[in-house]
Amino acid sequence: MIPFPFSFSIRLFISLFLVSTVAKAAIDKNAVNQYMDKKLKAISEDSSWKEFVASNATLFPEVKKEADVVVTKEIAEIKGQSYTLGIGHRQVFIKADIEKVKKIFNNVQLFQALYGLDKSAVVDDGKLAQGHFRARIFKEISLIPNQDYILEYESHQSGKIWFQRAVLVEDKENFALRDNLKTLEPAPGGVIFREVSILYPLKWYVRFMGPSARGVMNKELGKITDSVKCLAEKKEEPTPDLASECWSYAESIKRD
């Protein structure tokens, strides 16, 4: 008789192999990208965004001075296949002028220091047009493979709300499909920053990690939110040195 531990290990190996094989065969990247695009476009105007926030109080509770980060999963049925998406929701009140926060989000020269990246984010000098640019995101993160991808950013105004969309152009590690929508909304004494970010891991073993991977996502979103708030609320004009100070501060905060 085969000892139980060995038998269990064999069955686990076979199960993971099958999950890997099926997952690789089933992914329709174009369909997933289209699904994420449609999802974010549906909430990219003043009225639809406000309705979305109001109807999702658990994702966007009453705004506080501290950052709120909630990462959930969504089982999406796309062209007859099931995909488990990780969706990050974050918000924070920033005591600063909205124009200053816009400048931070549009300044790719700040990204490496502000987000704790391991390489420069500048791609082709960073600018395509006014409010339209690309950025490289390269970062070493524990538990998951290094991140190395390029996003294309574009912004627009709808009513009193400023929107910035960040769409994946290329993932050099073929790690994930992703899409992102940031918003800034004027509020008494400052501005409310909110974001919805969607991620679908292409690596089968990351999908297999499930809650652990979403935990990493939650932690990273919390750090970059605190870093942005720190920089925007400084009296001085944003610089890479100040951004680096804010990233160090964000990393020092104890998180659950």
CYANA upper distance limits for C-alpha pairs under 8 A (distance plus 0.5 A):
  2 ILE  CA      6 PHE  CA      7.35
  2 ILE  CA      7 SER  CA      6.63
  3 PRO  CA      7 SER  CA      6.70
  4 PHE  CA      8 PHE  CA      6.39
  5 PRO  CA      9 SER  CA      6.63
  6 PHE  CA     10 ILE  CA      6.76
  7 SER  CA     11 ARG  CA      6.80
  8 PHE  CA     12 LEU  CA      6.56
  9 SER  CA     13 PHE  CA      6.55
 10 ILE  CA     14 ILE  CA      6.70
 11 ARG  CA     15 SER  CA      6.57
 12 LEU  CA     16 LEU  CA      6.64
 13 PHE  CA     17 PHE  CA      6.59
 14 ILE  CA     18 LEU  CA      6.66
 15 SER  CA     19 VAL  CA      6.64
 16 LEU  CA     20 SER  CA      6.50
 17 PHE  CA     21 THR  CA      6.64
 18 LEU  CA     22 VAL  CA      6.53
 19 VAL  CA     23 ALA  CA      6.36
 19 VAL  CA    204 TRP  CA      7.89
 20 SER  CA     24 LYS  CA      6.65
 20 SER  CA    204 TRP  CA      6.11
 20 SER  CA    205 TYR  CA      8.05
 21 THR  CA     25 ALA  CA      6.89
 22 VAL  CA     26 ALA  CA      6.54
 23 ALA  CA     27 ILE  CA      6.89
 23 ALA  CA    204 TRP  CA      6.93
 24 LYS  CA    204 TRP  CA      8.02
 26 ALA  CA     81 GLN  CA      7.86
 28 ASP  CA     32 VAL  CA      6.85
 29 LYS  CA     33 ASN  CA      6.58
 29 LYS  CA    177 LEU  CA      8.09
 30 ASN  CA     34 GLN  CA      6.59
 31 ALA  CA     35 TYR  CA      6.66
 31 ALA  CA     78 ILE  CA      7.35
 31 ALA  CA     79 LYS  CA      7.97
 32 VAL  CA     36 MET  CA      6.78
 32 VAL  CA     78 ILE  CA      7.55
 32 VAL  CA    177 LEU  CA      8.35
 33 ASN  CA     37 ASP  CA      6.55
 33 ASN  CA    177 LEU  CA      7.54
 33 ASN  CA    178 ARG  CA      8.23
 33 ASN  CA    179 ASP  CA      8.47
 34 GLN  CA     38 LYS  CA      6.57
 35 TYR  CA     39 LYS  CA      6.68
 35 TYR  CA     78 ILE  CA      7.96
 36 MET  CA     40 LEU  CA      6.80
 36 MET  CA    178 ARG  CA      8.41
 36 MET  CA    179 ASP  CA      7.05
 36 MET  CA    198 ILE  CA      7.59
 37 ASP  CA     41 LYS  CA      6.51
 37 ASP  CA    179 ASP  CA      7.72
 38 LYS  CA     42 ALA  CA      6.63
 39 LYS  CA     43 ILE  CA      7.74
 40 LEU  CA     44 SER  CA      6.83
 40 LEU  CA    180 ASN  CA      8.19
 40 LEU  CA    181 LEU  CA      7.29
 42 ALA  CA     48 SER  CA      7.48
 43 ILE  CA     48 SER  CA      5.44
 43 ILE  CA     49 TRP  CA      5.17
 43 ILE  CA     52 PHE  CA      7.39
 44 SER  CA     48 SER  CA      7.36
 44 SER  CA     49 TRP  CA      6.64
 44 SER  CA    163 PHE  CA      7.44
 44 SER  CA    181 LEU  CA      8.45
 45 GLU  CA     49 TRP  CA      6.34
 45 GLU  CA    158 SER  CA      6.04
 45 GLU  CA    159 GLY  CA      8.37
 45 GLU  CA    161 ILE  CA      8.48
 46 ASP  CA     50 LYS  CA      6.73
 46 ASP  CA    158 SER  CA      5.72
 46 ASP  CA    159 GLY  CA      6.08
 46 ASP  CA    160 LYS  CA      7.69
 46 ASP  CA    161 ILE  CA      6.50
 47 SER  CA     51 GLU  CA      6.69
 48 SER  CA     52 PHE  CA      6.60
 49 TRP  CA     53 VAL  CA      6.74
 50 LYS  CA     54 ALA  CA      6.59
 51 GLU  CA     55 SER  CA      6.60
 52 PHE  CA     56 ASN  CA      6.84
 53 VAL  CA     57 ALA  CA      7.33
 53 VAL  CA     59 LEU  CA      8.44
 53 VAL  CA     60 PHE  CA      6.75
 54 ALA  CA     60 PHE  CA      8.44
 56 ASN  CA     60 PHE  CA      6.63
 56 ASN  CA     61 PRO  CA      8.49
 57 ALA  CA     61 PRO  CA      5.34
 57 ALA  CA     62 GLU  CA      8.22
 59 LEU  CA     69 VAL  CA      8.43
 59 LEU  CA     70 VAL  CA      6.51
 59 LEU  CA     89 HIS  CA      6.78
 59 LEU  CA     90 ARG  CA      8.36
 60 PHE  CA     68 ASP  CA      8.04
 60 PHE  CA     89 HIS  CA      7.91
 60 PHE  CA     90 ARG  CA      7.90
 60 PHE  CA     91 GLN  CA      7.48
 61 PRO  CA     68 ASP  CA      8.40
 63 VAL  CA     68 ASP  CA      8.44
 63 VAL  CA     91 GLN  CA      7.72
 63 VAL  CA     92 VAL  CA      6.82
 63 VAL  CA     93 PHE  CA      6.96
 63 VAL  CA    192 ILE  CA      8.30
 64 LYS  CA     68 ASP  CA      8.36
 64 LYS  CA     92 VAL  CA      6.80
 64 LYS  CA     93 PHE  CA      6.59
 65 LYS  CA     92 VAL  CA      6.60
 65 LYS  CA     93 PHE  CA      5.69
 65 LYS  CA     94 ILE  CA      7.73
 66 GLU  CA     92 VAL  CA      6.61
 66 GLU  CA     93 PHE  CA      7.88
 67 ALA  CA     90 ARG  CA      7.51
 67 ALA  CA     91 GLN  CA      6.30
 67 ALA  CA     92 VAL  CA      5.13
 67 ALA  CA     93 PHE  CA      8.17
 67 ALA  CA    222 GLY  CA      7.32
 67 ALA  CA    225 THR  CA      7.17
 67 ALA  CA    226 ASP  CA      7.26
 68 ASP  CA     89 HIS  CA      8.45
 68 ASP  CA     90 ARG  CA      5.90
 68 ASP  CA     91 GLN  CA      5.85
 68 ASP  CA     92 VAL  CA      6.89
 68 ASP  CA    222 GLY  CA      8.16
 69 VAL  CA     88 GLY  CA      7.63
 69 VAL  CA     89 HIS  CA      6.19
 69 VAL  CA     90 ARG  CA      4.87
 69 VAL  CA     91 GLN  CA      7.29
 69 VAL  CA    218 ASN  CA      6.92
 69 VAL  CA    221 LEU  CA      7.47
 69 VAL  CA    222 GLY  CA      6.67
 70 VAL  CA     88 GLY  CA      6.41
 70 VAL  CA     89 HIS  CA      5.66
 70 VAL  CA     90 ARG  CA      6.88
 70 VAL  CA    218 ASN  CA      7.29
 71 VAL  CA     86 GLY  CA      7.32
 71 VAL  CA     87 ILE  CA      6.03
 71 VAL  CA     88 GLY  CA      4.82
 71 VAL  CA     89 HIS  CA      6.61
 71 VAL  CA    214 ARG  CA      6.92
 71 VAL  CA    215 GLY  CA      8.29
 71 VAL  CA    217 MET  CA      7.86
 71 VAL  CA    218 ASN  CA      6.39
 72 THR  CA     86 GLY  CA      6.42
 72 THR  CA     87 ILE  CA      5.82
 72 THR  CA     88 GLY  CA      7.02
 72 THR  CA    214 ARG  CA      8.12
 73 LYS  CA     84 THR  CA      6.91
 73 LYS  CA     85 LEU  CA      5.97
 73 LYS  CA     86 GLY  CA      5.16
 73 LYS  CA     87 ILE  CA      6.45
 74 GLU  CA     83 TYR  CA      8.44
 74 GLU  CA     84 THR  CA      6.07
 74 GLU  CA     85 LEU  CA      5.62
 74 GLU  CA     86 GLY  CA      7.06
 74 GLU  CA     87 ILE  CA      7.78
 75 ILE  CA     82 SER  CA      6.84
 75 ILE  CA     83 TYR  CA      6.11
 75 ILE  CA     84 THR  CA      5.09
 75 ILE  CA     85 LEU  CA      6.91
 76 ALA  CA     82 SER  CA      6.11
 76 ALA  CA     83 TYR  CA      5.65
 76 ALA  CA     84 THR  CA      6.78
 76 ALA  CA     85 LEU  CA      7.63
 77 GLU  CA     81 GLN  CA      6.04
 77 GLU  CA     82 SER  CA      5.19
 77 GLU  CA     83 TYR  CA      6.98
 78 ILE  CA     82 SER  CA      6.84
 78 ILE  CA     83 TYR  CA      7.77
 83 TYR  CA    200 TYR  CA      8.31
 84 THR  CA    200 TYR  CA      7.49
 84 THR  CA    207 ARG  CA      8.38
 85 LEU  CA    198 ILE  CA      7.26
 85 LEU  CA    199 LEU  CA      6.31
 85 LEU  CA    200 TYR  CA      5.48
 85 LEU  CA    201 PRO  CA      8.38
 86 GLY  CA    198 ILE  CA      6.37
 86 GLY  CA    199 LEU  CA      5.64
 86 GLY  CA    200 TYR  CA      6.78
 86 GLY  CA    214 ARG  CA      7.18
 87 ILE  CA    196 VAL  CA      7.40
 87 ILE  CA    197 SER  CA      6.11
 87 ILE  CA    198 ILE  CA      5.03
 87 ILE  CA    199 LEU  CA      6.81
 88 GLY  CA    195 GLU  CA      8.22
 88 GLY  CA    196 VAL  CA      6.17
 88 GLY  CA    197 SER  CA      5.51
 88 GLY  CA    198 ILE  CA      6.93
 88 GLY  CA    217 MET  CA      7.99
 88 GLY  CA    218 ASN  CA      7.62
 88 GLY  CA    221 LEU  CA      8.23
 89 HIS  CA    194 ARG  CA      7.89
 89 HIS  CA    195 GLU  CA      6.16
 89 HIS  CA    196 VAL  CA      5.32
 89 HIS  CA    197 SER  CA      7.15
 90 ARG  CA    194 ARG  CA      6.05
 90 ARG  CA    195 GLU  CA      5.86
 90 ARG  CA    196 VAL  CA      7.42
 90 ARG  CA    221 LEU  CA      7.90
 90 ARG  CA    222 GLY  CA      8.31
 90 ARG  CA    225 THR  CA      8.22
 91 GLN  CA    192 ILE  CA      7.56
 91 GLN  CA    193 PHE  CA      5.84
 91 GLN  CA    194 ARG  CA      4.70
 91 GLN  CA    195 GLU  CA      7.01
 91 GLN  CA    225 THR  CA      8.35
 92 VAL  CA    192 ILE  CA      6.44
 92 VAL  CA    193 PHE  CA      5.98
 92 VAL  CA    194 ARG  CA      7.30
 92 VAL  CA    225 THR  CA      8.03
 92 VAL  CA    229 LYS  CA      8.26
 93 PHE  CA    190 GLY  CA      7.64
 93 PHE  CA    191 VAL  CA      6.45
 93 PHE  CA    192 ILE  CA      5.15
 93 PHE  CA    193 PHE  CA      6.83
 93 PHE  CA    229 LYS  CA      8.45
 94 ILE  CA    190 GLY  CA      6.19
 94 ILE  CA    191 VAL  CA      5.83
 94 ILE  CA    192 ILE  CA      6.66
 94 ILE  CA    193 PHE  CA      7.63
 94 ILE  CA    229 LYS  CA      6.21
 94 ILE  CA    232 ALA  CA      7.66
 94 ILE  CA    233 GLU  CA      7.26
 95 LYS  CA    189 GLY  CA      6.58
 95 LYS  CA    190 GLY  CA      4.86
 95 LYS  CA    191 VAL  CA      7.01
 95 LYS  CA    232 ALA  CA      8.16
 95 LYS  CA    233 GLU  CA      6.27
 96 ALA  CA    100 LYS  CA      7.44
 96 ALA  CA    101 VAL  CA      7.71
 96 ALA  CA    189 GLY  CA      7.85
 96 ALA  CA    190 GLY  CA      5.32
 96 ALA  CA    191 VAL  CA      7.06
 96 ALA  CA    232 ALA  CA      6.64
 96 ALA  CA    233 GLU  CA      6.05
 97 ASP  CA    101 VAL  CA      7.28
 97 ASP  CA    190 GLY  CA      6.27
 97 ASP  CA    191 VAL  CA      7.37
 98 ILE  CA    102 LYS  CA      6.74
 98 ILE  CA    184 LEU  CA      7.64
 98 ILE  CA    185 GLU  CA      8.27
 98 ILE  CA    186 PRO  CA      7.13
 98 ILE  CA    190 GLY  CA      7.49
 98 ILE  CA    191 VAL  CA      6.40
 99 GLU  CA    103 LYS  CA      6.79
100 LYS  CA    104 ILE  CA      7.01
100 LYS  CA    232 ALA  CA      7.24
101 VAL  CA    105 PHE  CA      6.92
101 VAL  CA    232 ALA  CA      6.39
102 LYS  CA    106 ASN  CA      6.63
103 LYS  CA    107 ASN  CA      6.48
104 ILE  CA    110 LEU  CA      7.78
104 ILE  CA    228 VAL  CA      8.45
104 ILE  CA    232 ALA  CA      7.98
104 ILE  CA    238 PRO  CA      7.73
106 ASN  CA    131 GLY  CA      6.90
107 ASN  CA    111 PHE  CA      7.73
108 VAL  CA    121 ALA  CA      6.85
108 VAL  CA    122 VAL  CA      6.58
108 VAL  CA    126 GLY  CA      6.66
108 VAL  CA    135 ALA  CA      6.94
109 GLN  CA    120 SER  CA      8.44
109 GLN  CA    121 ALA  CA      7.57
109 GLN  CA    122 VAL  CA      6.96
109 GLN  CA    126 GLY  CA      8.35
109 GLN  CA    240 PRO  CA      7.85
110 LEU  CA    114 LEU  CA      6.31
110 LEU  CA    239 THR  CA      7.31
110 LEU  CA    240 PRO  CA      5.76
110 LEU  CA    243 ALA  CA      7.22
111 PHE  CA    115 TYR  CA      6.15
111 PHE  CA    116 GLY  CA      8.29
111 PHE  CA    117 LEU  CA      7.84
111 PHE  CA    120 SER  CA      8.16
111 PHE  CA    121 ALA  CA      6.59
112 GLN  CA    116 GLY  CA      6.19
112 GLN  CA    117 LEU  CA      5.10
112 GLN  CA    118 ASP  CA      7.47
112 GLN  CA    119 LYS  CA      7.00
112 GLN  CA    120 SER  CA      5.91
112 GLN  CA    121 ALA  CA      6.31
113 ALA  CA    117 LEU  CA      7.08
113 ALA  CA    240 PRO  CA      6.23
113 ALA  CA    241 ASP  CA      7.88
113 ALA  CA    243 ALA  CA      5.87
113 ALA  CA    244 SER  CA      5.06
113 ALA  CA    247 TRP  CA      7.34
114 LEU  CA    224 ILE  CA      7.82
114 LEU  CA    227 SER  CA      6.77
114 LEU  CA    228 VAL  CA      7.43
114 LEU  CA    240 PRO  CA      7.78
114 LEU  CA    243 ALA  CA      5.11
114 LEU  CA    244 SER  CA      6.25
114 LEU  CA    246 CYS  CA      7.35
114 LEU  CA    247 TRP  CA      6.07
115 TYR  CA    224 ILE  CA      6.10
115 TYR  CA    227 SER  CA      7.72
115 TYR  CA    247 TRP  CA      6.96
116 GLY  CA    139 LYS  CA      8.16
116 GLY  CA    244 SER  CA      7.99
116 GLY  CA    247 TRP  CA      6.68
117 LEU  CA    121 ALA  CA      8.28
117 LEU  CA    137 ILE  CA      7.36
117 LEU  CA    138 PHE  CA      6.35
117 LEU  CA    139 LYS  CA      5.53
117 LEU  CA    140 GLU  CA      8.38
118 ASP  CA    138 PHE  CA      6.40
118 ASP  CA    139 LYS  CA      5.66
118 ASP  CA    140 GLU  CA      7.42
119 LYS  CA    137 ILE  CA      8.23
119 LYS  CA    138 PHE  CA      6.29
119 LYS  CA    139 LYS  CA      7.83
120 SER  CA    136 ARG  CA      7.73
120 SER  CA    137 ILE  CA      8.45
120 SER  CA    138 PHE  CA      8.28
121 ALA  CA    126 GLY  CA      8.49
121 ALA  CA    135 ALA  CA      5.51
121 ALA  CA    136 ARG  CA      4.85
121 ALA  CA    137 ILE  CA      6.28
121 ALA  CA    138 PHE  CA      7.95
122 VAL  CA    126 GLY  CA      5.50
122 VAL  CA    134 ARG  CA      8.03
122 VAL  CA    135 ALA  CA      6.05
122 VAL  CA    136 ARG  CA      6.81
123 VAL  CA    127 LYS  CA      8.48
123 VAL  CA    134 ARG  CA      6.56
123 VAL  CA    135 ALA  CA      6.10
123 VAL  CA    136 ARG  CA      6.83
126 GLY  CA    133 PHE  CA      5.98
126 GLY  CA    134 ARG  CA      6.02
126 GLY  CA    135 ALA  CA      6.83
127 LYS  CA    131 GLY  CA      8.49
127 LYS  CA    132 HIS  CA      6.85
127 LYS  CA    133 PHE  CA      4.84
127 LYS  CA    134 ARG  CA      7.13
128 LEU  CA    132 HIS  CA      5.94
128 LEU  CA    133 PHE  CA      5.33
128 LEU  CA    134 ARG  CA      7.84
129 ALA  CA    133 PHE  CA      7.09
131 GLY  CA    153 TYR  CA      8.01
131 GLY  CA    154 GLU  CA      6.28
131 GLY  CA    155 SER  CA      6.36
132 HIS  CA    152 GLU  CA      7.87
132 HIS  CA    153 TYR  CA      5.96
132 HIS  CA    154 GLU  CA      5.01
132 HIS  CA    155 SER  CA      7.42
133 PHE  CA    152 GLU  CA      6.30
133 PHE  CA    153 TYR  CA      5.81
133 PHE  CA    154 GLU  CA      7.35
134 ARG  CA    150 ILE  CA      7.25
134 ARG  CA    151 LEU  CA      6.06
134 ARG  CA    152 GLU  CA      4.84
134 ARG  CA    153 TYR  CA      6.46
135 ALA  CA    150 ILE  CA      6.05
135 ALA  CA    151 LEU  CA      5.97
135 ALA  CA    152 GLU  CA      7.10
135 ALA  CA    153 TYR  CA      8.37
136 ARG  CA    148 ASP  CA      7.57
136 ARG  CA    149 TYR  CA      6.21
136 ARG  CA    150 ILE  CA      4.86
136 ARG  CA    151 LEU  CA      7.02
137 ILE  CA    147 GLN  CA      7.40
137 ILE  CA    148 ASP  CA      6.03
137 ILE  CA    149 TYR  CA      5.84
137 ILE  CA    150 ILE  CA      6.56
137 ILE  CA    151 LEU  CA      8.15
138 PHE  CA    146 ASN  CA      7.80
138 PHE  CA    147 GLN  CA      5.75
138 PHE  CA    148 ASP  CA      4.79
138 PHE  CA    149 TYR  CA      7.11
139 LYS  CA    146 ASN  CA      6.35
139 LYS  CA    147 GLN  CA      5.56
139 LYS  CA    148 ASP  CA      7.14
140 GLU  CA    145 PRO  CA      7.82
140 GLU  CA    146 ASN  CA      5.09
140 GLU  CA    147 GLN  CA      6.77
141 ILE  CA    145 PRO  CA      7.40
141 ILE  CA    146 ASN  CA      6.52
141 ILE  CA    147 GLN  CA      7.90
143 LEU  CA    213 ALA  CA      8.37
143 LEU  CA    216 VAL  CA      8.47
144 ILE  CA    206 VAL  CA      7.69
144 ILE  CA    213 ALA  CA      8.05
145 PRO  CA    175 PHE  CA      8.24
146 ASN  CA    173 GLU  CA      8.32
147 GLN  CA    173 GLU  CA      7.59
147 GLN  CA    175 PHE  CA      7.93
148 ASP  CA    171 ASP  CA      6.67
148 ASP  CA    172 LYS  CA      6.12
148 ASP  CA    173 GLU  CA      6.70
149 TYR  CA    168 LEU  CA      7.99
149 TYR  CA    169 VAL  CA      8.12
149 TYR  CA    170 GLU  CA      6.07
149 TYR  CA    171 ASP  CA      4.64
149 TYR  CA    172 LYS  CA      6.08
149 TYR  CA    173 GLU  CA      7.94
150 ILE  CA    168 LEU  CA      6.65
150 ILE  CA    169 VAL  CA      5.98
150 ILE  CA    170 GLU  CA      5.76
150 ILE  CA    171 ASP  CA      6.92
151 LEU  CA    166 ALA  CA      6.26
151 LEU  CA    167 VAL  CA      5.85
151 LEU  CA    168 LEU  CA      5.08
151 LEU  CA    169 VAL  CA      5.90
151 LEU  CA    170 GLU  CA      7.78
152 GLU  CA    165 ARG  CA      8.43
152 GLU  CA    166 ALA  CA      5.85
152 GLU  CA    167 VAL  CA      5.75
152 GLU  CA    168 LEU  CA      6.90
152 GLU  CA    169 VAL  CA      6.84
153 TYR  CA    164 GLN  CA      7.18
153 TYR  CA    165 ARG  CA      6.04
153 TYR  CA    166 ALA  CA      4.91
153 TYR  CA    167 VAL  CA      7.10
154 GLU  CA    164 GLN  CA      6.12
154 GLU  CA    165 ARG  CA      5.91
154 GLU  CA    166 ALA  CA      7.20
155 SER  CA    162 TRP  CA      7.74
155 SER  CA    163 PHE  CA      5.89
155 SER  CA    164 GLN  CA      4.64
155 SER  CA    165 ARG  CA      6.65
156 HIS  CA    162 TRP  CA      6.55
156 HIS  CA    163 PHE  CA      5.86
156 HIS  CA    164 GLN  CA      7.10
157 GLN  CA    161 ILE  CA      6.46
157 GLN  CA    162 TRP  CA      5.08
157 GLN  CA    163 PHE  CA      6.58
158 SER  CA    162 TRP  CA      6.89
158 SER  CA    163 PHE  CA      8.08
160 LYS  CA    185 GLU  CA      6.96
160 LYS  CA    186 PRO  CA      7.59
161 ILE  CA    183 THR  CA      7.08
161 ILE  CA    184 LEU  CA      6.27
161 ILE  CA    185 GLU  CA      5.39
161 ILE  CA    186 PRO  CA      7.95
162 TRP  CA    183 THR  CA      5.96
162 TRP  CA    184 LEU  CA      5.63
162 TRP  CA    185 GLU  CA      7.13
163 PHE  CA    181 LEU  CA      7.43
163 PHE  CA    182 LYS  CA      6.20
163 PHE  CA    183 THR  CA      5.10
163 PHE  CA    184 LEU  CA      7.23
164 GLN  CA    181 LEU  CA      6.28
164 GLN  CA    182 LYS  CA      5.54
164 GLN  CA    183 THR  CA      6.86
165 ARG  CA    179 ASP  CA      8.28
165 ARG  CA    180 ASN  CA      6.22
165 ARG  CA    181 LEU  CA      5.13
165 ARG  CA    182 LYS  CA      6.89
166 ALA  CA    179 ASP  CA      6.63
166 ALA  CA    180 ASN  CA      5.54
166 ALA  CA    181 LEU  CA      6.92
167 VAL  CA    178 ARG  CA      7.52
167 VAL  CA    179 ASP  CA      5.53
167 VAL  CA    180 ASN  CA      6.93
168 LEU  CA    177 LEU  CA      7.56
168 LEU  CA    178 ARG  CA      6.45
168 LEU  CA    179 ASP  CA      6.77
171 ASP  CA    175 PHE  CA      7.05
171 ASP  CA    176 ALA  CA      7.58
171 ASP  CA    177 LEU  CA      8.37
174 ASN  CA    202 LEU  CA      7.19
174 ASN  CA    203 LYS  CA      8.28
175 PHE  CA    201 PRO  CA      6.47
175 PHE  CA    202 LEU  CA      5.77
175 PHE  CA    203 LYS  CA      6.33
176 ALA  CA    199 LEU  CA      7.03
176 ALA  CA    200 TYR  CA      5.91
176 ALA  CA    201 PRO  CA      4.65
176 ALA  CA    202 LEU  CA      5.28
176 ALA  CA    203 LYS  CA      7.73
177 LEU  CA    199 LEU  CA      6.23
177 LEU  CA    200 TYR  CA      5.60
177 LEU  CA    201 PRO  CA      6.92
177 LEU  CA    202 LEU  CA      7.51
178 ARG  CA    197 SER  CA      7.86
178 ARG  CA    198 ILE  CA      5.94
178 ARG  CA    199 LEU  CA      4.91
178 ARG  CA    200 TYR  CA      6.82
179 ASP  CA    197 SER  CA      6.41
179 ASP  CA    198 ILE  CA      5.77
179 ASP  CA    199 LEU  CA      7.24
180 ASN  CA    195 GLU  CA      7.87
180 ASN  CA    196 VAL  CA      6.41
180 ASN  CA    197 SER  CA      4.77
180 ASN  CA    198 ILE  CA      6.67
181 LEU  CA    195 GLU  CA      6.08
181 LEU  CA    196 VAL  CA      5.83
181 LEU  CA    197 SER  CA      6.78
182 LYS  CA    193 PHE  CA      7.86
182 LYS  CA    194 ARG  CA      6.38
182 LYS  CA    195 GLU  CA      4.80
182 LYS  CA    196 VAL  CA      7.10
183 THR  CA    193 PHE  CA      6.27
183 THR  CA    194 ARG  CA      5.75
183 THR  CA    195 GLU  CA      6.60
184 LEU  CA    191 VAL  CA      6.89
184 LEU  CA    192 ILE  CA      6.15
184 LEU  CA    193 PHE  CA      5.26
184 LEU  CA    194 ARG  CA      7.11
185 GLU  CA    191 VAL  CA      5.99
185 GLU  CA    192 ILE  CA      5.62
185 GLU  CA    193 PHE  CA      7.14
186 PRO  CA    190 GLY  CA      6.76
186 PRO  CA    191 VAL  CA      4.92
186 PRO  CA    192 ILE  CA      6.84
187 ALA  CA    191 VAL  CA      5.42
187 ALA  CA    192 ILE  CA      6.88
201 PRO  CA    206 VAL  CA      6.91
201 PRO  CA    207 ARG  CA      6.57
202 LEU  CA    206 VAL  CA      8.33
202 LEU  CA    207 ARG  CA      8.23
203 LYS  CA    207 ARG  CA      7.16
204 TRP  CA    208 PHE  CA      6.68
205 TYR  CA    209 MET  CA      6.80
206 VAL  CA    210 GLY  CA      7.34
206 VAL  CA    213 ALA  CA      7.10
207 ARG  CA    213 ALA  CA      8.19
209 MET  CA    213 ALA  CA      6.35
210 GLY  CA    214 ARG  CA      6.90
211 PRO  CA    215 GLY  CA      6.51
212 SER  CA    216 VAL  CA      6.93
213 ALA  CA    217 MET  CA      6.88
214 ARG  CA    218 ASN  CA      6.64
215 GLY  CA    219 LYS  CA      6.78
216 VAL  CA    220 GLU  CA      6.72
217 MET  CA    221 LEU  CA      6.62
218 ASN  CA    222 GLY  CA      6.69
219 LYS  CA    223 LYS  CA      6.90
219 LYS  CA    255 ARG  CA      8.02
220 GLU  CA    224 ILE  CA      6.87
221 LEU  CA    225 THR  CA      6.60
222 GLY  CA    226 ASP  CA      6.80
223 LYS  CA    227 SER  CA      6.66
223 LYS  CA    247 TRP  CA      8.01
223 LYS  CA    250 ALA  CA      5.66
223 LYS  CA    251 GLU  CA      6.75
224 ILE  CA    228 VAL  CA      6.66
224 ILE  CA    247 TRP  CA      7.89
224 ILE  CA    250 ALA  CA      7.71
225 THR  CA    229 LYS  CA      6.76
226 ASP  CA    230 CYS  CA      6.56
226 ASP  CA    246 CYS  CA      8.34
226 ASP  CA    247 TRP  CA      8.47
226 ASP  CA    250 ALA  CA      5.95
227 SER  CA    231 LEU  CA      6.81
227 SER  CA    243 ALA  CA      7.88
227 SER  CA    246 CYS  CA      5.46
227 SER  CA    247 TRP  CA      5.57
227 SER  CA    249 TYR  CA      7.72
227 SER  CA    250 ALA  CA      5.86
228 VAL  CA    232 ALA  CA      6.59
228 VAL  CA    246 CYS  CA      8.05
229 LYS  CA    233 GLU  CA      6.60
230 CYS  CA    234 LYS  CA      7.04
230 CYS  CA    246 CYS  CA      6.14
231 LEU  CA    238 PRO  CA      7.02
231 LEU  CA    242 LEU  CA      7.29
231 LEU  CA    243 ALA  CA      6.45
231 LEU  CA    246 CYS  CA      6.53
232 ALA  CA    238 PRO  CA      7.87
234 LYS  CA    238 PRO  CA      8.37
238 PRO  CA    242 LEU  CA      6.86
238 PRO  CA    243 ALA  CA      7.40
239 THR  CA    243 ALA  CA      6.62
240 PRO  CA    244 SER  CA      6.55
241 ASP  CA    245 GLU  CA      6.93
242 LEU  CA    246 CYS  CA      6.83
243 ALA  CA    247 TRP  CA      6.75
244 SER  CA    248 SER  CA      6.79
245 GLU  CA    249 TYR  CA      6.77
246 CYS  CA    250 ALA  CA      6.62
247 TRP  CA    251 GLU  CA      6.70
248 SER  CA    252 SER  CA      6.84
249 TYR  CA    253 ILE  CA      7.26
